[in-house]
Amino acid sequence: MLFLINPIKKQLMKLSALIFDVDGTLANTEHDGHLRAFNETFESFGLDWRWNQELYSELLSVSGGKERMAHYVENYRPELKNDLGFDDFAKIHQQKTEIFISHVANGAISLRVGVERLIEEALSAGLRLGIATTTSLQNVEAILASSLGKGALDRFEVIGAGDVVNKKKPAGDIYRYVLDKMGLSSEECVAFEDSELGLISSTATGLRTIVTLSEYTKAQNFDGAMVVLDQLGDENNPFEILKGRPTRHSFVNVEYIKELYEQDR
């Protein structure tokens, strides 16, 4: 009898929740947000660091702002290795976060096409929502509050952000944290990511994943994604399928997510 139970349970499993990454997925935050804030912070600390777009694209292979700065010093400014430690990076990063939040508050960052619509549709359809990101909780709160208004955070049952886990993406820890807090298995959820690191993280926990390419991730490898799109799209702004099966849908809605979910079972 034991051999019959697990297959039956798997067949009865249904889609219960959507879990979103933030940077590049919910909003295009990198160039006009994080990169700008890093450079302004470096200047305020009197550091002669200036990250251009090409360098920043390379640095995005490291998750987490403090970790990214440490990687930069290790690989690009090794003469400073003995002068800067974790506490220094943490202090710089806190100011960078404050600057980033000020830019968000001033309207420099907005949600990507289709995000607000999909969030509302998912909630109306009875789906639960979670967030799994390496960016700080302060950043998440600022982006959601600025874009979705009062009560934005209440739309998400669990927000896994920043240093809530020891290992950041591409490790799967942040997704395991969110799944545990929601009391769900990976079989019951679909994740949304924009980067190769994020996809490795989500699929490490067995999550079916939809990828929407962002400004810095267009050339990355997305093997293992259910589908790769240029955006979520809207009724008058259709997505382009870059990798995946054709569909009659022209934008990501709950019906299309369930279609992908069933195809991948």
CYANA upper distance limits for C-alpha pairs under 8 A (distance plus 0.5 A):
  1 MET  CA      5 ILE  CA      7.23
  2 LEU  CA      6 ASN  CA      7.90
  3 PHE  CA      7 PRO  CA      8.23
  4 LEU  CA      8 ILE  CA      7.04
  5 ILE  CA      9 LYS  CA      6.70
  6 ASN  CA     10 LYS  CA      6.70
  7 PRO  CA     11 GLN  CA      6.81
  8 ILE  CA     12 LEU  CA      6.86
  9 LYS  CA     13 MET  CA      6.76
 10 LYS  CA    187 GLU  CA      8.48
 13 MET  CA    187 GLU  CA      7.47
 13 MET  CA    188 GLU  CA      6.93
 14 LYS  CA    187 GLU  CA      8.29
 14 LYS  CA    188 GLU  CA      6.21
 15 LEU  CA    127 LEU  CA      8.32
 15 LEU  CA    187 GLU  CA      8.13
 15 LEU  CA    188 GLU  CA      5.19
 15 LEU  CA    189 CYS  CA      6.17
 15 LEU  CA    190 VAL  CA      8.06
 15 LEU  CA    258 LYS  CA      7.70
 15 LEU  CA    261 TYR  CA      7.99
 16 SER  CA    126 GLY  CA      8.40
 16 SER  CA    127 LEU  CA      5.86
 16 SER  CA    128 ARG  CA      6.74
 16 SER  CA    188 GLU  CA      5.80
 16 SER  CA    189 CYS  CA      6.40
 17 ALA  CA    127 LEU  CA      5.53
 17 ALA  CA    128 ARG  CA      4.88
 17 ALA  CA    129 LEU  CA      6.03
 17 ALA  CA    130 GLY  CA      7.95
 17 ALA  CA    188 GLU  CA      7.10
 17 ALA  CA    189 CYS  CA      5.31
 17 ALA  CA    190 VAL  CA      7.13
 18 LEU  CA    127 LEU  CA      7.53
 18 LEU  CA    128 ARG  CA      6.87
 18 LEU  CA    129 LEU  CA      5.56
 18 LEU  CA    130 GLY  CA      6.82
 18 LEU  CA    189 CYS  CA      6.10
 18 LEU  CA    190 VAL  CA      5.54
 18 LEU  CA    191 ALA  CA      6.30
 18 LEU  CA    192 PHE  CA      8.12
 19 ILE  CA    129 LEU  CA      6.32
 19 ILE  CA    130 GLY  CA      5.02
 19 ILE  CA    131 ILE  CA      5.75
 19 ILE  CA    132 ALA  CA      7.10
 19 ILE  CA    189 CYS  CA      7.60
 19 ILE  CA    190 VAL  CA      6.78
 19 ILE  CA    191 ALA  CA      5.17
 19 ILE  CA    192 PHE  CA      6.80
 20 PHE  CA     25 THR  CA      7.76
 20 PHE  CA     26 LEU  CA      7.76
 20 PHE  CA    129 LEU  CA      8.32
 20 PHE  CA    130 GLY  CA      6.78
 20 PHE  CA    131 ILE  CA      5.24
 20 PHE  CA    132 ALA  CA      6.48
 20 PHE  CA    133 THR  CA      8.26
 20 PHE  CA    191 ALA  CA      6.30
 20 PHE  CA    192 PHE  CA      5.38
 20 PHE  CA    193 GLU  CA      7.25
 21 ASP  CA     25 THR  CA      6.23
 21 ASP  CA     26 LEU  CA      7.30
 21 ASP  CA    131 ILE  CA      6.40
 21 ASP  CA    132 ALA  CA      5.72
 21 ASP  CA    133 THR  CA      5.57
 21 ASP  CA    191 ALA  CA      8.27
 21 ASP  CA    192 PHE  CA      6.56
 21 ASP  CA    193 GLU  CA      6.00
 21 ASP  CA    194 ASP  CA      8.25
 21 ASP  CA    198 GLY  CA      8.16
 22 VAL  CA     26 LEU  CA      5.35
 22 VAL  CA     27 ALA  CA      6.94
 22 VAL  CA    131 ILE  CA      7.83
 22 VAL  CA    132 ALA  CA      8.04
 22 VAL  CA    133 THR  CA      6.42
 22 VAL  CA    135 THR  CA      8.08
 22 VAL  CA    140 VAL  CA      7.73
 23 ASP  CA     27 ALA  CA      6.36
 23 ASP  CA     28 ASN  CA      6.88
 23 ASP  CA     29 THR  CA      6.08
 23 ASP  CA     30 GLU  CA      7.51
 23 ASP  CA    133 THR  CA      8.15
 23 ASP  CA    135 THR  CA      7.79
 24 GLY  CA     28 ASN  CA      5.08
 24 GLY  CA     29 THR  CA      6.50
 24 GLY  CA     30 GLU  CA      7.52
 24 GLY  CA    193 GLU  CA      8.41
 24 GLY  CA    194 ASP  CA      6.36
 24 GLY  CA    195 SER  CA      8.41
 24 GLY  CA    213 LEU  CA      8.27
 24 GLY  CA    214 SER  CA      5.81
 24 GLY  CA    215 GLU  CA      7.84
 25 THR  CA    112 ARG  CA      7.81
 25 THR  CA    192 PHE  CA      7.44
 25 THR  CA    193 GLU  CA      6.21
 25 THR  CA    194 ASP  CA      5.80
 25 THR  CA    212 THR  CA      7.17
 25 THR  CA    213 LEU  CA      8.37
 25 THR  CA    214 SER  CA      7.57
 26 LEU  CA    111 LEU  CA      6.12
 26 LEU  CA    112 ARG  CA      6.27
 26 LEU  CA    115 VAL  CA      6.74
 27 ALA  CA    109 ILE  CA      7.50
 27 ALA  CA    110 SER  CA      6.35
 27 ALA  CA    111 LEU  CA      4.76
 27 ALA  CA    112 ARG  CA      5.38
 27 ALA  CA    143 ILE  CA      8.44
 28 ASN  CA    109 ILE  CA      7.39
 28 ASN  CA    110 SER  CA      7.61
 28 ASN  CA    111 LEU  CA      7.51
 28 ASN  CA    112 ARG  CA      6.95
 28 ASN  CA    214 SER  CA      7.36
 28 ASN  CA    215 GLU  CA      7.70
 29 THR  CA     33 GLY  CA      5.40
 29 THR  CA     34 HIS  CA      6.75
 29 THR  CA    109 ILE  CA      6.63
 30 GLU  CA     34 HIS  CA      5.35
 30 GLU  CA     35 LEU  CA      6.26
 30 GLU  CA    215 GLU  CA      8.39
 31 HIS  CA     35 LEU  CA      5.64
 31 HIS  CA     36 ARG  CA      6.92
 31 HIS  CA     53 GLN  CA      8.04
 32 ASP  CA     36 ARG  CA      6.13
 32 ASP  CA    108 ALA  CA      7.26
 32 ASP  CA    109 ILE  CA      7.71
 33 GLY  CA     37 ALA  CA      6.52
 33 GLY  CA    100 PHE  CA      6.37
 33 GLY  CA    103 HIS  CA      7.32
 33 GLY  CA    104 VAL  CA      7.95
 33 GLY  CA    108 ALA  CA      7.60
 33 GLY  CA    109 ILE  CA      7.20
 34 HIS  CA     38 PHE  CA      6.52
 34 HIS  CA    100 PHE  CA      6.74
 35 LEU  CA     39 ASN  CA      6.85
 35 LEU  CA     51 TRP  CA      7.86
 35 LEU  CA     56 TYR  CA      7.71
 36 ARG  CA     40 GLU  CA      6.73
 36 ARG  CA    100 PHE  CA      8.44
 37 ALA  CA     41 THR  CA      6.48
 37 ALA  CA     96 LYS  CA      6.04
 37 ALA  CA     97 THR  CA      8.08
 37 ALA  CA     99 ILE  CA      6.18
 37 ALA  CA    100 PHE  CA      5.75
 38 PHE  CA     42 PHE  CA      6.66
 38 PHE  CA     51 TRP  CA      8.48
 38 PHE  CA     96 LYS  CA      6.20
 39 ASN  CA     43 GLU  CA      6.78
 39 ASN  CA     49 TRP  CA      7.77
 39 ASN  CA     50 ARG  CA      6.32
 39 ASN  CA     51 TRP  CA      7.03
 40 GLU  CA     44 SER  CA      6.78
 40 GLU  CA     96 LYS  CA      8.27
 40 GLU  CA     99 ILE  CA      8.38
 41 THR  CA     45 PHE  CA      6.82
 41 THR  CA     92 ILE  CA      7.52
 41 THR  CA     95 GLN  CA      7.05
 41 THR  CA     96 LYS  CA      5.90
 41 THR  CA     99 ILE  CA      7.95
 42 PHE  CA     46 GLY  CA      6.78
 42 PHE  CA     47 LEU  CA      5.55
 42 PHE  CA     48 ASP  CA      7.62
 42 PHE  CA     49 TRP  CA      6.72
 42 PHE  CA     50 ARG  CA      8.07
 42 PHE  CA     92 ILE  CA      8.25
 43 GLU  CA     47 LEU  CA      6.19
 43 GLU  CA     48 ASP  CA      7.55
 43 GLU  CA     49 TRP  CA      8.16
 45 PHE  CA     92 ILE  CA      8.20
 51 TRP  CA     55 LEU  CA      6.44
 51 TRP  CA     56 TYR  CA      6.43
 52 ASN  CA     56 TYR  CA      6.55
 53 GLN  CA     57 SER  CA      6.58
 54 GLU  CA     58 GLU  CA      7.17
 55 LEU  CA     59 LEU  CA      6.77
 56 TYR  CA     60 LEU  CA      6.67
 57 SER  CA     61 SER  CA      8.08
 57 SER  CA    216 TYR  CA      6.65
 59 LEU  CA     68 ARG  CA      6.80
 59 LEU  CA     71 HIS  CA      8.28
 59 LEU  CA     72 TYR  CA      7.73
 60 LEU  CA     68 ARG  CA      7.93
 61 SER  CA    197 LEU  CA      7.85
 62 VAL  CA     67 GLU  CA      7.30
 62 VAL  CA     68 ARG  CA      6.00
 62 VAL  CA     71 HIS  CA      8.01
 63 SER  CA     67 GLU  CA      7.19
 63 SER  CA     68 ARG  CA      7.07
 63 SER  CA    134 THR  CA      7.08
 63 SER  CA    168 LYS  CA      6.83
 63 SER  CA    169 LYS  CA      6.52
 63 SER  CA    170 PRO  CA      8.19
 64 GLY  CA     68 ARG  CA      6.45
 64 GLY  CA    134 THR  CA      6.26
 64 GLY  CA    135 THR  CA      6.95
 64 GLY  CA    162 GLY  CA      8.03
 64 GLY  CA    168 LYS  CA      7.69
 65 GLY  CA     69 MET  CA      6.80
 65 GLY  CA     93 HIS  CA      7.06
 65 GLY  CA    135 THR  CA      8.22
 66 LYS  CA     70 ALA  CA      6.80
 66 LYS  CA     86 PHE  CA      8.25
 66 LYS  CA     89 PHE  CA      5.98
 66 LYS  CA     90 ALA  CA      6.65
 66 LYS  CA     93 HIS  CA      6.63
 67 GLU  CA     71 HIS  CA      6.61
 68 ARG  CA     72 TYR  CA      6.65
 69 MET  CA     73 VAL  CA      6.81
 69 MET  CA     89 PHE  CA      7.34
 70 ALA  CA     74 GLU  CA      6.62
 70 ALA  CA     86 PHE  CA      8.46
 70 ALA  CA     89 PHE  CA      7.71
 71 HIS  CA     75 ASN  CA      6.55
 72 TYR  CA     76 TYR  CA      5.82
 72 TYR  CA     77 ARG  CA      7.17
 73 VAL  CA     77 ARG  CA      4.91
 73 VAL  CA     78 PRO  CA      6.06
 73 VAL  CA     80 LEU  CA      6.97
 73 VAL  CA     81 LYS  CA      6.81
 74 GLU  CA     78 PRO  CA      5.55
 74 GLU  CA     81 LYS  CA      6.81
 77 ARG  CA     81 LYS  CA      7.90
 80 LEU  CA     84 LEU  CA      6.91
 81 LYS  CA     85 GLY  CA      8.29
 84 LEU  CA     88 ASP  CA      6.37
 84 LEU  CA     89 PHE  CA      7.79
 85 GLY  CA     89 PHE  CA      6.97
 86 PHE  CA     90 ALA  CA      6.56
 87 ASP  CA     91 LYS  CA      6.68
 88 ASP  CA     92 ILE  CA      6.73
 89 PHE  CA     93 HIS  CA      6.41
 90 ALA  CA     94 GLN  CA      6.63
 91 LYS  CA     95 GLN  CA      7.14
 92 ILE  CA     96 LYS  CA      6.74
 93 HIS  CA     97 THR  CA      6.59
 94 GLN  CA     98 GLU  CA      6.90
 95 GLN  CA     99 ILE  CA      6.76
 96 LYS  CA    100 PHE  CA      6.57
 97 THR  CA    101 ILE  CA      6.61
 97 THR  CA    136 SER  CA      8.49
 97 THR  CA    138 GLN  CA      8.09
 97 THR  CA    139 ASN  CA      7.44
 98 GLU  CA    102 SER  CA      6.80
 99 ILE  CA    103 HIS  CA      6.96
100 PHE  CA    104 VAL  CA      6.85
100 PHE  CA    139 ASN  CA      8.06
101 ILE  CA    105 ALA  CA      6.64
101 ILE  CA    138 GLN  CA      8.23
101 ILE  CA    139 ASN  CA      6.78
101 ILE  CA    142 ALA  CA      6.53
101 ILE  CA    143 ILE  CA      8.39
102 SER  CA    106 ASN  CA      6.76
103 HIS  CA    107 GLY  CA      7.00
103 HIS  CA    108 ALA  CA      5.93
103 HIS  CA    109 ILE  CA      7.78
104 VAL  CA    108 ALA  CA      5.82
104 VAL  CA    109 ILE  CA      5.75
104 VAL  CA    110 SER  CA      8.40
104 VAL  CA    142 ALA  CA      7.10
104 VAL  CA    143 ILE  CA      6.83
104 VAL  CA    146 SER  CA      7.35
105 ALA  CA    142 ALA  CA      7.60
105 ALA  CA    146 SER  CA      6.65
107 GLY  CA    146 SER  CA      8.01
109 ILE  CA    143 ILE  CA      7.86
110 SER  CA    143 ILE  CA      7.99
110 SER  CA    146 SER  CA      8.44
110 SER  CA    147 SER  CA      6.61
111 LEU  CA    115 VAL  CA      6.86
111 LEU  CA    116 GLU  CA      7.77
111 LEU  CA    147 SER  CA      6.91
112 ARG  CA    231 GLN  CA      8.22
113 VAL  CA    231 GLN  CA      7.24
113 VAL  CA    232 LEU  CA      6.79
113 VAL  CA    233 GLY  CA      6.22
113 VAL  CA    234 ASP  CA      7.37
114 GLY  CA    118 LEU  CA      6.53
114 GLY  CA    231 GLN  CA      8.29
114 GLY  CA    232 LEU  CA      5.80
114 GLY  CA    233 GLY  CA      5.66
114 GLY  CA    234 ASP  CA      5.87
114 GLY  CA    251 PHE  CA      8.45
114 GLY  CA    252 VAL  CA      8.18
115 VAL  CA    119 ILE  CA      6.70
115 VAL  CA    232 LEU  CA      7.48
116 GLU  CA    120 GLU  CA      6.87
116 GLU  CA    148 LEU  CA      7.87
117 ARG  CA    121 GLU  CA      6.66
118 LEU  CA    122 ALA  CA      6.42
118 LEU  CA    252 VAL  CA      7.84
118 LEU  CA    253 ASN  CA      6.51
118 LEU  CA    254 VAL  CA      7.94
119 ILE  CA    123 LEU  CA      6.81
120 GLU  CA    124 SER  CA      6.67
121 GLU  CA    125 ALA  CA      6.65
121 GLU  CA    253 ASN  CA      7.74
121 GLU  CA    254 VAL  CA      7.36
122 ALA  CA    126 GLY  CA      6.94
122 ALA  CA    127 LEU  CA      5.76
122 ALA  CA    128 ARG  CA      8.01
122 ALA  CA    129 LEU  CA      8.49
122 ALA  CA    253 ASN  CA      8.45
122 ALA  CA    254 VAL  CA      6.68
123 LEU  CA    127 LEU  CA      5.83
123 LEU  CA    128 ARG  CA      7.13
123 LEU  CA    129 LEU  CA      8.20
123 LEU  CA    155 ARG  CA      8.28
125 ALA  CA    254 VAL  CA      8.10
128 ARG  CA    156 PHE  CA      7.87
128 ARG  CA    157 GLU  CA      7.35
129 LEU  CA    155 ARG  CA      7.40
129 LEU  CA    156 PHE  CA      5.35
129 LEU  CA    157 GLU  CA      6.29
129 LEU  CA    158 VAL  CA      7.83
130 GLY  CA    156 PHE  CA      5.61
130 GLY  CA    157 GLU  CA      6.10
130 GLY  CA    158 VAL  CA      5.38
130 GLY  CA    159 ILE  CA      6.34
130 GLY  CA    160 GLY  CA      8.31
130 GLY  CA    178 VAL  CA      7.43
131 ILE  CA    156 PHE  CA      7.53
131 ILE  CA    158 VAL  CA      6.81
131 ILE  CA    159 ILE  CA      5.18
131 ILE  CA    160 GLY  CA      6.21
131 ILE  CA    161 ALA  CA      8.05
131 ILE  CA    178 VAL  CA      7.85
132 ALA  CA    159 ILE  CA      6.90
132 ALA  CA    160 GLY  CA      5.28
132 ALA  CA    161 ALA  CA      6.64
132 ALA  CA    174 ILE  CA      6.32
132 ALA  CA    175 TYR  CA      6.35
132 ALA  CA    178 VAL  CA      7.13
133 THR  CA    160 GLY  CA      6.71
133 THR  CA    161 ALA  CA      5.46
133 THR  CA    162 GLY  CA      7.31
133 THR  CA    174 ILE  CA      7.57
134 THR  CA    161 ALA  CA      5.93
134 THR  CA    162 GLY  CA      5.27
134 THR  CA    163 ASP  CA      7.92
134 THR  CA    168 LYS  CA      6.70
134 THR  CA    169 LYS  CA      7.41
134 THR  CA    174 ILE  CA      8.43
135 THR  CA    139 ASN  CA      7.06
135 THR  CA    140 VAL  CA      7.64
135 THR  CA    161 ALA  CA      6.38
135 THR  CA    162 GLY  CA      5.48
136 SER  CA    140 VAL  CA      6.99
136 SER  CA    161 ALA  CA      6.00
136 SER  CA    162 GLY  CA      4.62
136 SER  CA    163 ASP  CA      7.92
137 LEU  CA    141 GLU  CA      6.61
137 LEU  CA    159 ILE  CA      8.36
137 LEU  CA    160 GLY  CA      8.46
137 LEU  CA    161 ALA  CA      5.78
137 LEU  CA    162 GLY  CA      6.54
138 GLN  CA    142 ALA  CA      6.69
139 ASN  CA    143 ILE  CA      6.66
140 VAL  CA    144 LEU  CA      6.63
140 VAL  CA    161 ALA  CA      8.28
141 GLU  CA    145 ALA  CA      6.38
141 GLU  CA    153 LEU  CA      7.40
142 ALA  CA    146 SER  CA      6.42
143 ILE  CA    147 SER  CA      6.60
144 LEU  CA    148 LEU  CA      5.97
144 LEU  CA    149 GLY  CA      7.61
144 LEU  CA    152 ALA  CA      6.21
144 LEU  CA    153 LEU  CA      7.28
145 ALA  CA    149 GLY  CA      5.23
145 ALA  CA    150 LYS  CA      6.72
145 ALA  CA    151 GLY  CA      8.05
145 ALA  CA    152 ALA  CA      6.11
145 ALA  CA    153 LEU  CA      7.86
148 LEU  CA    152 ALA  CA      5.91
151 GLY  CA    155 ARG  CA      7.67
152 ALA  CA    156 PHE  CA      8.33
157 GLU  CA    182 MET  CA      7.91
158 VAL  CA    178 VAL  CA      6.82
158 VAL  CA    181 LYS  CA      7.34
158 VAL  CA    182 MET  CA      7.34
159 ILE  CA    178 VAL  CA      7.67
160 GLY  CA    164 VAL  CA      7.16
160 GLY  CA    174 ILE  CA      6.77
160 GLY  CA    175 TYR  CA      8.30
160 GLY  CA    177 TYR  CA      7.42
160 GLY  CA    178 VAL  CA      6.40
161 ALA  CA    174 ILE  CA      8.13
163 ASP  CA    168 LYS  CA      8.36
164 VAL  CA    174 ILE  CA      8.24
165 VAL  CA    173 ASP  CA      6.91
165 VAL  CA    174 ILE  CA      6.66
165 VAL  CA    177 TYR  CA      8.06
166 ASN  CA    173 ASP  CA      8.33
167 LYS  CA    171 ALA  CA      6.54
167 LYS  CA    173 ASP  CA      6.80
167 LYS  CA    174 ILE  CA      8.34
168 LYS  CA    172 GLY  CA      8.13
168 LYS  CA    173 ASP  CA      7.38
168 LYS  CA    174 ILE  CA      7.31
169 LYS  CA    173 ASP  CA      8.08
169 LYS  CA    174 ILE  CA      7.89
169 LYS  CA    197 LEU  CA      6.57
169 LYS  CA    198 GLY  CA      6.66
169 LYS  CA    200 ILE  CA      8.28
169 LYS  CA    201 SER  CA      5.99
170 PRO  CA    197 LEU  CA      5.23
170 PRO  CA    198 GLY  CA      6.51
170 PRO  CA    199 LEU  CA      8.23
170 PRO  CA    200 ILE  CA      6.03
170 PRO  CA    201 SER  CA      4.98
171 ALA  CA    200 ILE  CA      7.94
171 ALA  CA    201 SER  CA      5.61
171 ALA  CA    204 ALA  CA      7.89
172 GLY  CA    176 ARG  CA      6.82
172 GLY  CA    200 ILE  CA      8.09
172 GLY  CA    201 SER  CA      4.77
172 GLY  CA    202 SER  CA      6.55
172 GLY  CA    203 THR  CA      8.26
172 GLY  CA    204 ALA  CA      5.95
172 GLY  CA    205 THR  CA      6.40
173 ASP  CA    177 TYR  CA      6.59
173 ASP  CA    201 SER  CA      8.20
174 ILE  CA    178 VAL  CA      6.87
175 TYR  CA    179 LEU  CA      6.59
175 TYR  CA    201 SER  CA      7.80
175 TYR  CA    202 SER  CA      6.81
175 TYR  CA    205 THR  CA      7.42
176 ARG  CA    180 ASP  CA      6.47
176 ARG  CA    205 THR  CA      7.17
177 TYR  CA    181 LYS  CA      6.69
178 VAL  CA    182 MET  CA      6.63
179 LEU  CA    183 GLY  CA      6.43
179 LEU  CA    184 LEU  CA      5.75
179 LEU  CA    185 SER  CA      6.81
179 LEU  CA    186 SER  CA      7.56
180 ASP  CA    184 LEU  CA      6.97
180 ASP  CA    185 SER  CA      8.45
184 LEU  CA    188 GLU  CA      7.00
184 LEU  CA    189 CYS  CA      8.25
185 SER  CA    189 CYS  CA      7.73
186 SER  CA    190 VAL  CA      8.27
186 SER  CA    205 THR  CA      7.09
186 SER  CA    206 GLY  CA      6.12
186 SER  CA    207 LEU  CA      5.49
186 SER  CA    208 ARG  CA      8.25
187 GLU  CA    206 GLY  CA      7.75
187 GLU  CA    207 LEU  CA      7.22
187 GLU  CA    208 ARG  CA      8.30
189 CYS  CA    207 LEU  CA      7.06
189 CYS  CA    208 ARG  CA      7.62
190 VAL  CA    207 LEU  CA      6.56
190 VAL  CA    208 ARG  CA      5.60
190 VAL  CA    209 THR  CA      6.16
190 VAL  CA    210 ILE  CA      7.88
190 VAL  CA    257 ILE  CA      8.50
190 VAL  CA    261 TYR  CA      8.10
191 ALA  CA    202 SER  CA      7.31
191 ALA  CA    207 LEU  CA      6.81
191 ALA  CA    208 ARG  CA      6.67
191 ALA  CA    209 THR  CA      5.10
191 ALA  CA    210 ILE  CA      6.73
192 PHE  CA    209 THR  CA      6.15
192 PHE  CA    210 ILE  CA      5.46
192 PHE  CA    211 VAL  CA      6.35
192 PHE  CA    212 THR  CA      8.00
193 GLU  CA    198 GLY  CA      6.25
193 GLU  CA    199 LEU  CA      6.67
193 GLU  CA    209 THR  CA      7.46
193 GLU  CA    210 ILE  CA      6.87
193 GLU  CA    211 VAL  CA      5.41
193 GLU  CA    212 THR  CA      6.96
194 ASP  CA    198 GLY  CA      7.32
194 ASP  CA    199 LEU  CA      8.09
194 ASP  CA    211 VAL  CA      5.66
194 ASP  CA    212 THR  CA      5.55
194 ASP  CA    213 LEU  CA      5.50
194 ASP  CA    214 SER  CA      6.38
194 ASP  CA    217 THR  CA      7.34
195 SER  CA    199 LEU  CA      6.72
195 SER  CA    211 VAL  CA      8.03
195 SER  CA    213 LEU  CA      7.61
195 SER  CA    214 SER  CA      8.16
195 SER  CA    217 THR  CA      6.10
195 SER  CA    220 GLN  CA      7.64
195 SER  CA    222 PHE  CA      8.42
196 GLU  CA    200 ILE  CA      6.67
196 GLU  CA    217 THR  CA      7.98
196 GLU  CA    220 GLN  CA      6.45
196 GLU  CA    221 ASN  CA      6.41
196 GLU  CA    222 PHE  CA      6.46
197 LEU  CA    201 SER  CA      6.76
198 GLY  CA    202 SER  CA      6.68
199 LEU  CA    203 THR  CA      6.44
199 LEU  CA    209 THR  CA      7.52
199 LEU  CA    211 VAL  CA      8.22
199 LEU  CA    222 PHE  CA      7.52
199 LEU  CA    224 GLY  CA      8.32
199 LEU  CA    225 ALA  CA      7.66
200 ILE  CA    204 ALA  CA      6.41
201 SER  CA    205 THR  CA      7.60
202 SER  CA    206 GLY  CA      7.32
202 SER  CA    207 LEU  CA      5.97
202 SER  CA    208 ARG  CA      8.18
202 SER  CA    209 THR  CA      7.48
203 THR  CA    207 LEU  CA      5.49
203 THR  CA    208 ARG  CA      7.19
203 THR  CA    209 THR  CA      7.63
203 THR  CA    224 GLY  CA      7.89
208 ARG  CA    225 ALA  CA      7.47
208 ARG  CA    226 MET  CA      6.89
208 ARG  CA    261 TYR  CA      7.87
208 ARG  CA    264 ASP  CA      8.24
209 THR  CA    224 GLY  CA      8.45
209 THR  CA    225 ALA  CA      5.73
209 THR  CA    226 MET  CA      6.15
209 THR  CA    227 VAL  CA      8.03
210 ILE  CA    225 ALA  CA      6.45
210 ILE  CA    226 MET  CA      6.15
210 ILE  CA    227 VAL  CA      5.91
210 ILE  CA    228 VAL  CA      6.83
210 ILE  CA    229 LEU  CA      8.35
211 VAL  CA    222 PHE  CA      8.29
211 VAL  CA    225 ALA  CA      7.07
211 VAL  CA    226 MET  CA      8.35
211 VAL  CA    227 VAL  CA      6.79
211 VAL  CA    228 VAL  CA      5.24
211 VAL  CA    229 LEU  CA      6.60
212 THR  CA    228 VAL  CA      6.42
212 THR  CA    229 LEU  CA      5.26
212 THR  CA    230 ASP  CA      5.75
212 THR  CA    231 GLN  CA      5.49
212 THR  CA    232 LEU  CA      7.23
213 LEU  CA    217 THR  CA      6.38
213 LEU  CA    218 LYS  CA      6.25
213 LEU  CA    228 VAL  CA      7.73
213 LEU  CA    229 LEU  CA      6.84
213 LEU  CA    230 ASP  CA      5.65
213 LEU  CA    231 GLN  CA      7.15
214 SER  CA    218 LYS  CA      7.07
214 SER  CA    230 ASP  CA      8.06
222 PHE  CA    228 VAL  CA      7.89
226 MET  CA    244 GLY  CA      7.22
226 MET  CA    260 LEU  CA      7.36
226 MET  CA    264 ASP  CA      7.67
227 VAL  CA    241 ILE  CA      7.81
227 VAL  CA    242 LEU  CA      8.22
227 VAL  CA    243 LYS  CA      6.12
227 VAL  CA    244 GLY  CA      5.13
227 VAL  CA    245 ARG  CA      7.92
228 VAL  CA    241 ILE  CA      6.65
228 VAL  CA    242 LEU  CA      5.91
228 VAL  CA    243 LYS  CA      5.42
228 VAL  CA    244 GLY  CA      6.97
229 LEU  CA    239 PHE  CA      6.89
229 LEU  CA    240 GLU  CA      6.14
229 LEU  CA    241 ILE  CA      5.27
229 LEU  CA    242 LEU  CA      5.96
229 LEU  CA    243 LYS  CA      7.60
230 ASP  CA    239 PHE  CA      6.54
230 ASP  CA    240 GLU  CA      6.10
230 ASP  CA    241 ILE  CA      7.39
230 ASP  CA    242 LEU  CA      7.50
231 GLN  CA    239 PHE  CA      6.02
231 GLN  CA    240 GLU  CA      7.85
232 LEU  CA    238 PRO  CA      8.43
232 LEU  CA    239 PHE  CA      6.57
232 LEU  CA    251 PHE  CA      6.25
232 LEU  CA    252 VAL  CA      5.64
233 GLY  CA    237 ASN  CA      5.80
233 GLY  CA    238 PRO  CA      5.33
233 GLY  CA    239 PHE  CA      5.29
233 GLY  CA    250 SER  CA      7.71
233 GLY  CA    251 PHE  CA      5.07
233 GLY  CA    252 VAL  CA      6.86
234 ASP  CA    238 PRO  CA      6.24
234 ASP  CA    239 PHE  CA      8.20
234 ASP  CA    250 SER  CA      8.16
234 ASP  CA    251 PHE  CA      5.86
234 ASP  CA    252 VAL  CA      8.09
235 GLU  CA    250 SER  CA      7.75
235 GLU  CA    251 PHE  CA      7.07
237 ASN  CA    251 PHE  CA      8.22
238 PRO  CA    250 SER  CA      5.40
238 PRO  CA    251 PHE  CA      5.88
239 PHE  CA    250 SER  CA      6.36
239 PHE  CA    251 PHE  CA      6.07
239 PHE  CA    252 VAL  CA      8.43
240 GLU  CA    250 SER  CA      8.48
241 ILE  CA    245 ARG  CA      8.49
241 ILE  CA    246 PRO  CA      7.98
249 HIS  CA    256 TYR  CA      7.10
251 PHE  CA    256 TYR  CA      8.47
252 VAL  CA    256 TYR  CA      6.35
252 VAL  CA    257 ILE  CA      7.29
253 ASN  CA    257 ILE  CA      6.82
254 VAL  CA    258 LYS  CA      6.67
255 GLU  CA    259 GLU  CA      6.72
256 TYR  CA    260 LEU  CA      6.79
257 ILE  CA    261 TYR  CA      6.56
258 LYS  CA    262 GLU  CA      6.59
259 GLU  CA    263 GLN  CA      6.74
260 LEU  CA    264 ASP  CA      6.73
261 TYR  CA    265 ARG  CA      7.00
